[in-house]
């Protein structure tokens, strides 16, 4: 568990996914805001955070629905132009969550869809990171998921550092003490 | 490595790459008489006026700053040679021309400290800028073919600064691709462990 303390990993597991209960659960009405008594009926559709849904799914208590941001409409959009789709508003942990969900949902094509998305988008990230003006970065970053914005940052900061190095002036800085006028010895020892 | 500024990305800062470039040997023409210098990295000199000597770039710059020598610009740093290189760079969209590994850093150091020793400095400088721009653009377009099956990227004749500039991005991108690729296999193989060996032929991005 290398990423046990990784804050992004923790936040990713908080993402809500929609599940259907296969069995009734007594005393778990807390999970289902629509339930009238303290129980969740079998077949109830509930939104759970991913960490809980994953655990319940391995015990076969629930089945996980494919989240809406992996559905057909998004896939069509991706085919049209991967670089322009706003993934951050869909799910900031698009790739990580997809990786975790892929073995749990029945959708076989999810993994390859994620890969296709990443492949379509990453070239644009590199080109933009090297050429974009500072004022436009925040607008572009709004389209990217967490993982993508890390990639963008990596390329952007290295390009920025290079430009700074190329244009900087003389590298030897004058120590602050050197510029000062020396105080007169007499004034120190004046009676 | 101890000297790295950002160990997580295995990245050198530009100043660190420049430091490495200062070990390149250059020709100087001293105008003072001086005995040989015995340094840890080697002995340089003895220096006699108007007799060319070979020293590392850092020493050349130090002597130049004190007005004790003239730096001879390297033989690739001439207008004719650079024009040839620029034309060749523009004509071959997928290949890089052989230039010194540290050409970006060396040219910058010489432009900063020895501008009076380089003939046609403005032309030389703008040629080098052009070459660098063309090459950066090539790197960007070349990396578009990165893929989940990419294990290694081959970029022949790439210079230190160019590599250093794209390194953080490439490392992360390859890691991400690798992660998704292995995730993919886990799905298709059921629960068996993904085998790291033999995942498709090694992809060579640039023809040799």
HADDOCK unambig.tbl for C-alpha pairs under 7 A between the chains (distance, minus, plus):
assign (segid A and resid 99 and name CA) (segid B and resid 183 and name CA) 6.27 0.50 0.50
assign (segid A and resid 102 and name CA) (segid B and resid 187 and name CA) 6.87 0.50 0.50
assign (segid A and resid 103 and name CA) (segid B and resid 187 and name CA) 5.70 0.50 0.50
assign (segid A and resid 111 and name CA) (segid B and resid 184 and name CA) 5.17 0.50 0.50
assign (segid A and resid 112 and name CA) (segid B and resid 184 and name CA) 6.79 0.50 0.50
assign (segid A and resid 115 and name CA) (segid B and resid 180 and name CA) 6.37 0.50 0.50
assign (segid A and resid 119 and name CA) (segid B and resid 147 and name CA) 6.69 0.50 0.50
assign (segid A and resid 123 and name CA) (segid B and resid 144 and name CA) 5.31 0.50 0.50
assign (segid A and resid 127 and name CA) (segid B and resid 140 and name CA) 6.54 0.50 0.50
assign (segid A and resid 151 and name CA) (segid B and resid 169 and name CA) 5.86 0.50 0.50
assign (segid A and resid 151 and name CA) (segid B and resid 172 and name CA) 6.37 0.50 0.50
assign (segid A and resid 151 and name CA) (segid B and resid 173 and name CA) 6.85 0.50 0.50
assign (segid A and resid 154 and name CA) (segid B and resid 168 and name CA) 5.49 0.50 0.50
assign (segid A and resid 154 and name CA) (segid B and resid 169 and name CA) 5.35 0.50 0.50
assign (segid A and resid 155 and name CA) (segid B and resid 166 and name CA) 6.60 0.50 0.50
assign (segid A and resid 155 and name CA) (segid B and resid 168 and name CA) 6.46 0.50 0.50
assign (segid A and resid 155 and name CA) (segid B and resid 169 and name CA) 5.04 0.50 0.50
assign (segid A and resid 158 and name CA) (segid B and resid 165 and name CA) 5.64 0.50 0.50
assign (segid A and resid 159 and name CA) (segid B and resid 165 and name CA) 6.35 0.50 0.50
assign (segid A and resid 161 and name CA) (segid B and resid 14 and name CA) 6.96 0.50 0.50
assign (segid A and resid 162 and name CA) (segid B and resid 14 and name CA) 5.98 0.50 0.50
assign (segid A and resid 165 and name CA) (segid B and resid 14 and name CA) 6.33 0.50 0.50
